[in-house]
Amino acid sequence: METFLSHIDVKQRGIVTRAMTEATRTGVIDVEYRIDAADGASRWLVAKGAGSV
């Protein structure tokens, strides 16, 4: 998890952490965030999904 979060924009890490924590409780995730890719480019990603807990 730390490695994953290290790629996310510092200002958005809390949002992503809360969304993932909530997803383990509800089975639903819906979050948009910016990462810093290995090539130095910034990219926006969206994580959406639902499943059983």
LINLIN-V325002 format. One record per residue. N is the residue number from 1. RES is the residue in three letters. SS is DSSP state (H for helix, E for strand, L for the rest). Layout:
# LINLIN-V325002
{{N;RES;SS} {N;RES;SS}}
This chain:
# LINLIN-V325002
{{1;MET;L} {2;GLU;H} {3;THR;H} {4;PHE;H} {5;LEU;H} {6;SER;H} {7;HIS;L} {8;ILE;E} {9;ASP;L} {10;VAL;H} {11;LYS;H} {12;GLN;H} {13;ARG;H} {14;GLY;H} {15;ILE;H} {16;VAL;H} {17;THR;H} {18;ARG;H} {19;ALA;H} {20;MET;H} {21;THR;H} {22;GLU;H} {23;ALA;H} {24;THR;H} {25;ARG;H} {26;THR;H} {27;GLY;L} {28;VAL;E} {29;ILE;E} {30;ASP;E} {31;VAL;E} {32;GLU;E} {33;TYR;E} {34;ARG;E} {35;ILE;E} {36;ASP;E} {37;ALA;L} {38;ALA;L} {39;ASP;L} {40;GLY;L} {41;ALA;L} {42;SER;E} {43;ARG;E} {44;TRP;E} {45;LEU;E} {46;VAL;E} {47;ALA;E} {48;LYS;E} {49;GLY;E} {50;ALA;E} {51;GLY;L} {52;SER;L} {53;VAL;L}}
